[in-house]
Amino acid sequence: MLLVLSLMSASCVSSSLLALQQVLDSMPPVRAMQIRVRDYRDGCLRLAAPLAANVNDKGNAFGGSLASALTLSGWALVTLQLRLAGHDAEVYVADSHLRYLSPVHEDLAAQAQAAPDADWATFLSTFAQRRKARIAVVATQPGVDGRPAAELSGRFVAFARG
Amino acid sequence: MLLVLSLMSASCVSSSLLALQQVLDSMPPVRAMQIRVRDYRDGCLRLAAPLAANVNDKGNAFGGSLASALTLSGWALVTLQLRLAGHDAEVYVADSHLRYLSPVHEDLAAQAQAAPDADWATFLSTFAQRRKARIAVVATQPGVDGRPAAELSGRFVAFARG
């Protein structure tokens, strides 16, 4: 029984990630950045994008592409959590703080999770009650020696559709 | 004499804006967003980009494109001020705070200027002395009724080349 539930859940995640990719592909600037949904595991959603499509005049990752990938990883994470809970919502970024810590010479790899002081249970129950909720997310672009090359702290707001 | 100086200065601004456009066009993600240098007047640098190339799944401006255009308007302003002062520098965004206040249903129009507590004379003299300097910039995307639809407060750092 547990195995069946676990397989069902994995299948829900896979189909939701596919749906997220379709939304990303429907946005011309995101398509141009070639941003791909990579995976979702242990509360962390990862996106990837090739450096070649996101390079600046200095040969490293363009700050706007880093901002876009980090913001989208947070947006995708919040959207995924709502879908897995059976909700149909529009998710927007409300605000964000970005720190660019070192140049990125590799492909982009944004990974998002709930902020340390945020929790999905509270977010989802607020959404179910008020048809609107917000949550804080942190997203990082890995750098060298385990330190992030860029970081985003952002708040995302979800509105029930219809 | 004043008229000649003023004409020379206008010509310097024009050629610097053209050089900035060439740098923007050399970056694949910026070219995809079709970001254009519009003008520079009274300390304010403006960029523009068509909504069609920057639209999200909801039919309004993609947050990553707004972040990119606002960040680039700040980057272009700092680069321009350094060029007009005769400096050759690499300019990077160090950090930024973005607020998305209302959906943008029009073309993107980022406008950047020095933050209220920043001043170009101090920035340029620090750069001349230390070959490195940073300055705070504010950039906005206009919204309805004179209120911004999105705002960026960011710090940019310049390093002397060579």
Interface residues (C-beta under 8 A of the other chain):
Chain A: V23 S26 M27 P28 P29 V30 A32 M33 A52 A53 N54 V55 N56 D57 K58 F62 G63 G64 S65 A67 S68 A69 T71 L72 W75 E90 Y92 V93 A94 D95 S96 H97 L98 R99 Y100
Chain B: V23 S26 M27 P28 P29 V30 A32 M33 A52 A53 N54 V55 N56 D57 K58 F62 G63 G64 S65 A67 S68 A69 T71 L72 W75 E90 Y92 V93 A94 D95 S96 H97 L98 R99 Y100
